[in-house]
Amino acid sequence: MSHKILRLPSVIDKSGLSSSTIYLQIKKGNFPKSISLGDRAVGWLEKDVDDWLEQKIIDSKEAE
């Protein structure tokens, strides 16, 4: 199985959130946690971000 890793600029672009909001939502447990790629690098699994987006779409449509 292949996993695509997204770095922060791609996550910001895909989610529409700022970096500070992403980290705040991670702290609150409302956004996928990043994974360590090294001493000073993190990334997100694209599938986790896509699943989060899909759930946001579902939640938004249910609230209508």
URMO-V958814 format. One record per pair of residues at least 4 apart in sequence whose ideal C-beta (glycine too) atoms are under 6 Angstrom apart, sorted by the first residue. I is the first residue (numbers start at 1). J is the second residue. Records with the same first field share a line. If there is no record, write none. Layout:
I=J + J
This chain:
3=45
4=46
5=43
6=10 + 11 + 43 + 44 + 46
7=43
8=19
11=15 + 44 + 49
14=49
17=21 + 22
22=31
25=30 + 31
26=31 + 33
32=44 + 48 + 52
34=42 + 44
36=42
37=41 + 42 + 43
44=48 + 49
